[in-house]
Structure formats: structure tokens, C-alpha cells
Amino acid sequence: MNYVTDDTMNAYLRTVQPMYDGVLGEIQREALAAEVPIIPLETARLLSVLLTMHKPKQILEIGTAVGFSAGLMCRYLPEDGTVTTIDRFEVMLKDARVNIKRMGLENKIKILEGDAADILPTLEGPYDVIFLDAAKGQYGNFLPHCLRLLPVGGLLIVDDVLQGGTIAQTRFSVPRRQRTIHKRLRNFLWEITHNDALETSIIPIGDGMALCYKKKEIPLEGEQKDDE
Ligand SMILES: C[S@@+](CC[C@H](N)C(=O)[O-])C[C@H]1O[C@@H](n2cnc3c(N)ncnc32)[C@H](O)[C@@H]1O
């Protein structure tokens, strides 16, 4: 995994902030040791603060992996809240199911198995928080669905938006194989920062996190705005 901040800063942030406790902490340690691409500790801590403040009841996650972030987000739900999480990779989902059972969260976490590109159009929502942490090249395609599924006052949290810091370089100075993703991520960042229904901030933490607060309803394509 690539990080935007340097190794010294990462090591410091991981010393000063504790790992999670209980079974969630065990899953976090196991995943990091096995190099499963879960969110790093500093990103997880930011997620914890955001969810404590936002108090969501329904959360949608795109990118389950082994269930670490889904388990983490459950800590901030009320009794009747749920996390719905999507992944297409059976190898990960096999471990996610085991981990969800270990955490005793079978009734809180609902897994939807398949490609988010196929599943998102079938969802009705609303979800108070959407955590997007999947294939970066598809973020632009997922965005209209995420915005449709968020109510006004909802929060879209997007991980891995800065391509290990190379997003700040010109497209031609990144290796050729990374250029398509570079271009798509830049377009995605432009869209979320120029949408007047969103209040957006891009934070250089982990591999970059974008926070998008939905301030008002977004007209569907072809729908007339009031002032037109
Ligand atoms: C970075 S990992 C998610 C880590 C997890 N959120 C955590 O922190 O514990 C990304 C996951 O997204 C899944 N993924 C990527 N693209 C996807 C897609 N189009 N549809 C469904 N899942 C996808 C991958 O299989 C992988 O398990």
C-alpha cells in the first residue's frame, strides 16, 4: 500500500494512536501482518471520529475485504443500525464471513456479493454514510449512485484518492501503467470538488481520503433545476 505521508510520520502516527481493542484489534493485526489492504490505523482513527460525530444509522460500504472496516463502523451504530457491505472477491469474503462471526456481528453486517457496478443500481438506500474503498479506477462510475443513495445531510467518505501522492505529479511523470487511474482519479476529484451540492475536503492521510457532505438534493440527469 502507498501512503501520502512519509515513513517517519506514519510510524509516529501509529505509535501515538492505539490499535483497536478486542476481536476487532485481533482482525486488524492479522490483516496488517498478512498484507491485506485494510485501511491504515490513522485512517481508521479518522473514520472513528467522523462516525462518532455523524451518528449514522445505515451505512453502505463498497469494499469489504476481510471485514475490518465494516466491524469498526458497527461500533458507532445505534442498536437498530446496520452496515451493508459490497465485495466481489470470494477469497476476501470467505475471511470476512468468519471475521464477522468472530465479532458477533452477523445481525449488523449484511454482505452483498458481486461487482459494485452491478449491485449499486439495485440499491434504494438511503444510507447516512457511504464508505467507498474499492477499485479507484471505478470511483467516477460509482459516484452518481453514491450521490443518489445519500440523503441530504449524508456523508460520502472515499479512501485512496491520492495514488500514493503521485496524483500531484503531471500525468506523464507517473509510470505509463498508472496513467489511466491517474486521469480517472483526477477527474473524480474534480467532480466532487466542483459539485455545488457537496461540501468536499481532500485530506492527505493514508493514501488520501475525500470527505463529501451532501448539502442539497442533486437534480437527476435531464431534470430541470428550479432556476432554469
Ligand atoms: C482496500 S480493500 C477494502 C478494505 C476494507 N474497506 C477495510 O479497510 O477493511 C478493497 C476491496 O474492494 C473490493 N473491490 C474492488 N473493486 C470492487 C468492485 N468493483 N466491486 C466490488 N468490490 C470491489 C476488493 O475485492 C477488495 O476486497
The ligand as an SDF file (V2000), in Angstrom:
LIG
                    3D

 27 29  0  0  0  0  0  0  0  0999 V2000
   -8.8930   -1.7340    0.0210 C   0  0  0  0  0  0  0  0  0  0  0  0
   -9.8580   -3.1700    0.0970 S   0  0  0  0  0  0  0  0  0  0  0  0
  -11.1200   -2.7540    1.2720 C   0  0  0  0  0  0  0  0  0  0  0  0
  -10.5940   -2.6800    2.6910 C   0  0  0  0  0  0  0  0  0  0  0  0
  -11.6730   -2.5640    3.7520 C   0  0  0  0  0  0  0  0  0  0  0  0
  -12.5570   -1.4400    3.4960 N   0  0  0  0  0  0  0  0  0  0  0  0
  -11.0480   -2.3750    5.1200 C   0  0  0  0  0  0  0  0  0  0  0  0
  -10.4440   -1.3140    5.3350 O   0  0  0  0  0  0  0  0  0  0  0  0
  -11.1700   -3.2750    5.9730 O   0  0  0  0  0  0  0  0  0  0  0  0
  -10.7460   -3.0760   -1.4010 C   0  0  0  0  0  0  0  0  0  0  0  0
  -11.7580   -4.1860   -1.6280 C   0  0  0  0  0  0  0  0  0  0  0  0
  -12.6330   -3.7410   -2.6540 O   0  0  0  0  0  0  0  0  0  0  0  0
  -13.0080   -4.8510   -3.4410 C   0  0  0  0  0  0  0  0  0  0  0  0
  -13.4280   -4.3240   -4.7510 N   0  0  0  0  0  0  0  0  0  0  0  0
  -12.6650   -3.6280   -5.6360 C   0  0  0  0  0  0  0  0  0  0  0  0
  -13.4120   -3.2610   -6.6820 N   0  0  0  0  0  0  0  0  0  0  0  0
  -14.6550   -3.7400   -6.4750 C   0  0  0  0  0  0  0  0  0  0  0  0
  -15.8640   -3.6980   -7.2360 C   0  0  0  0  0  0  0  0  0  0  0  0
  -15.9330   -3.1050   -8.4190 N   0  0  0  0  0  0  0  0  0  0  0  0
  -16.9650   -4.2930   -6.7050 N   0  0  0  0  0  0  0  0  0  0  0  0
  -16.9050   -4.9130   -5.5000 C   0  0  0  0  0  0  0  0  0  0  0  0
  -15.7780   -4.9890   -4.7580 N   0  0  0  0  0  0  0  0  0  0  0  0
  -14.6680   -4.4120   -5.2340 C   0  0  0  0  0  0  0  0  0  0  0  0
  -11.7600   -5.7190   -3.4960 C   0  0  0  0  0  0  0  0  0  0  0  0
  -12.1090   -7.0630   -3.7680 O   0  0  0  0  0  0  0  0  0  0  0  0
  -11.1690   -5.5070   -2.1010 C   0  0  0  0  0  0  0  0  0  0  0  0
  -11.5500   -6.5390   -1.2210 O   0  0  0  0  0  0  0  0  0  0  0  0
  1  2  1  0
  2  3  1  0
  2 10  1  0
  3  4  1  0
  4  5  1  0
  5  6  1  0
  5  7  1  0
  7  8  2  0
  7  9  1  0
 10 11  1  0
 11 12  1  0
 11 26  1  0
 12 13  1  0
 13 14  1  0
 13 24  1  0
 14 15  1  0
 14 23  1  0
 15 16  2  0
 16 17  1  0
 17 18  1  0
 17 23  2  0
 18 19  1  0
 18 20  2  0
 20 21  1  0
 21 22  2  0
 22 23  1  0
 24 25  1  0
 24 26  1  0
 26 27  1  0
M  CHG  2   2   1   9  -1
M  END
$$$$
